[in-house]
């Protein structure tokens, strides 16, 4: 979705090139088509456009999509606890010192609001 949000509309071929550009083991066109079909069924993307190749575009706005996915992840993987989720990121090395500093500023700006 990240690539579709950033570069839409995209043909499947263009999306496949972008997806595989930084992968050591590229995914196949069939795998990508399966994922695009699932996203379309769930209402996340739409296909259309003119010309010979179909183009895919996001239906769900980026911010709304990211927030929804994060809420679902937090609920399913961390029992709804933001603290548990953040603890996992910090303790497992998934967050850099710079990101921690930015997060600290963000939290300070919130003033402890829920």
Secondary structure as UniProt FT lines:
FT   HELIX           2..7
FT   STRAND          10..11
FT   HELIX           12..20
FT   TURN            21..22
FT   HELIX           29..41
FT   TURN            42..43
FT   STRAND          45..48
FT   STRAND          55..58
FT   HELIX           62..78
FT   TURN            79..80
FT   HELIX           82..91
FT   TURN            92..93
FT   HELIX           97..110
FT   TURN            111..112
//
